[in-house]
Amino acid sequence: MQCLSATRTSTFPTFLIPGLCPPKSSKVPSLPFSTTAQRLKRDKSRNRGVSAIHATGLRRRQTLHVKKEDLPTPVLDRTKHSKIQIDPDHGLWQFFNDKRSALTSPDEDHAHGRAWTVEELRHKSWEDLHRLWWVCVKERNRLATEAYERRRLNAGYGDYESQERERTIKFTQRAIKHGLTERWYAWDAARQVAVEEGLDLSGNGPVWTPQNFEEDDAESEEIIEEPEERQTDAVGEETLKEVPPEADSTQHRPQPAATG
């Protein structure tokens, strides 16, 4: 009633009267924003509240396993630093150039030959192709390492030469893949011919088992004996033509002389 009497004499509009009057009960139902259950139990940790960021150190009676006297002191003088022994044959050195420097000069990256052709790689063995492939992979890793270092230092040089060198290496790798693809198709064609011929390529037992072995030997003997007979007949005819028949020995035998 006091709210209504106060608003009648004032100049407030009537639609604002509900907002000016306080509610009878101040308890308004509300729900928490999170749907998970609230955990009010503490974990009873003695180190709760200890933070190096907020400079809240240890309590008075709190002790640690490490004492301040046992902690090592850092050596700020670089001349007193111990030398780190590095393995000269470490595998990570393959990510760097021969001089083992972080960056290679553009002239050194530009000094390279042409890519391998497919015709040249057709005459290489499997071991040579495998070795050449990994040489190309290590070279591309080195170029990628130097490219990352140039971006980090914002060097501003060497990108063109490095990209041209990597482009040549990619052509070599493409030629290796081409040659291996040709070999695979040749092997697959030979495998199909072997299967059609009846060869066993499973790896269990002999690859080829001869069939009708006796018949094959008989046919081979006939083929071998036939040209020998013809040769003897031809030789016999020639000998008969060349050598004349022998005359009768009684016709040409000398007669004894007559005695008187």
Secondary structure as the mmCIF struct_conf table of DSSP 4:
data_model
#
loop_
_struct_conf.conf_type_id
_struct_conf.id
_struct_conf.beg_label_comp_id
_struct_conf.beg_label_asym_id
_struct_conf.beg_label_seq_id
_struct_conf.end_label_comp_id
_struct_conf.end_label_asym_id
_struct_conf.end_label_seq_id
HELX_RH_AL_P HELX_RH_AL_P1 GLN A 2 THR A 9
BEND BEND1 SER A 10 SER A 10
HELX_RH_3T_P HELX_RH_3T_P1 THR A 14 LEU A 16
HELX_RH_AL_P HELX_RH_AL_P2 ILE A 17 LEU A 20
BEND BEND2 CYS A 21 CYS A 21
HELX_LH_PP_P HELX_LH_PP_P1 PRO A 22 PRO A 23
BEND BEND3 LYS A 24 LYS A 24
BEND BEND4 PHE A 33 PHE A 33
BEND BEND5 THR A 36 THR A 36
HELX_LH_PP_P HELX_LH_PP_P2 ALA A 37 GLN A 38
TURN_TY1_P TURN_TY1_P1 ARG A 46 GLY A 49
STRN STRN1 SER A 51 SER A 51
TURN_TY1_P TURN_TY1_P2 ALA A 52 ALA A 55
STRN STRN2 THR A 56 THR A 56
TURN_TY1_P TURN_TY1_P3 ARG A 60 ARG A 61
BEND BEND6 HIS A 65 VAL A 66
TURN_TY1_P TURN_TY1_P4 LYS A 68 ASP A 70
BEND BEND7 LEU A 71 LEU A 71
HELX_LH_PP_P HELX_LH_PP_P3 PRO A 72 PRO A 74
HELX_RH_3T_P HELX_RH_3T_P2 ARG A 78 LYS A 80
BEND BEND8 HIS A 81 HIS A 81
HELX_LH_PP_P HELX_LH_PP_P4 SER A 82 GLN A 85
TURN_TY1_P TURN_TY1_P5 PRO A 88 ASP A 89
HELX_RH_3T_P HELX_RH_3T_P3 GLY A 91 PHE A 95
BEND BEND9 PHE A 96 PHE A 96
TURN_TY1_P TURN_TY1_P6 ASP A 98 LYS A 99
BEND BEND10 ALA A 102 ALA A 102
HELX_RH_AL_P HELX_RH_AL_P3 PRO A 106 HIS A 110
HELX_LH_PP_P HELX_LH_PP_P5 ARG A 114 THR A 117
HELX_RH_AL_P HELX_RH_AL_P4 VAL A 118 LEU A 121
TURN_TY1_P TURN_TY1_P7 ARG A 122 HIS A 123
BEND BEND11 LYS A 124 LYS A 124
HELX_RH_AL_P HELX_RH_AL_P5 TRP A 126 LEU A 153
TURN_TY1_P TURN_TY1_P8 ASN A 154 ASN A 154
BEND BEND12 GLY A 158 GLY A 158
HELX_RH_AL_P HELX_RH_AL_P6 ASP A 159 GLU A 197
TURN_TY1_P TURN_TY1_P9 GLY A 198 GLY A 198
BEND BEND13 SER A 202 GLY A 205
BEND BEND14 VAL A 207 VAL A 207
BEND BEND15 ASN A 212 ASN A 212
HELX_RH_AL_P HELX_RH_AL_P7 PHE A 213 GLU A 242
BEND BEND16 VAL A 243 VAL A 243
HELX_LH_PP_P HELX_LH_PP_P6 PRO A 244 ASP A 248
TURN_TY1_P TURN_TY1_P10 SER A 249 HIS A 252
BEND BEND17 ARG A 253 ARG A 253
HELX_LH_PP_P HELX_LH_PP_P7 PRO A 254 ALA A 258
#
